[in-house]
Amino acid sequence: MRFTVAVRGDGADGVLELRRWLAAEPELRGRVRSGQPVVRRRDVMGTASDALTAVLEPGGVATVFAGALVAWLHSRRSNQTVTVTRPDGTEITVSSTRVRSLDAASVAELVRQLAATDPPGDCDSDSGTDAEGDPGGAMTGRTA
């Protein structure tokens, strides 16, 4: 499964830093490459952003990818937003400012949702979690 990962935020090297971070994971070596710049849709504010392409399989590799992505966002001192686009067009957007405020259980749920092969439900809440315990404060999901 091929995922596109776009990085937006403070600093111009976010995508390069994320690529280095992911390459440090032995299970992800050779699976993450620089991709084409992502041009935002007309109905979405913002500009183009750099992107990565991750080739993952469901299960262990996807979980390592999701865990590393959340850890990278958690470690950012500046504001970073990462949008992961799944092969089915589902976009999952995760913000560093919201990830930093999550407790351990919410972080684990976020990793589970990012690694899942099924499209997520809509998670637009600003609270730490929604009624089902999903970390809506950290992630928004929509199908394109």
Secondary structure, 3 states (H helix, E strand, C coil): CEEEEEEEECCCCHHHHHHHHHHCCHHHCCCEEECCCECCCCCCCCCCECEEEEECCCCHHHHHHHHHHHHHHHHCCCCEEEEEECCCCEEEEEEHHHHCCCCHHHHHHHHHHHHCCCCCCCCCCCCCCCCCCCCCCCEEEEEC
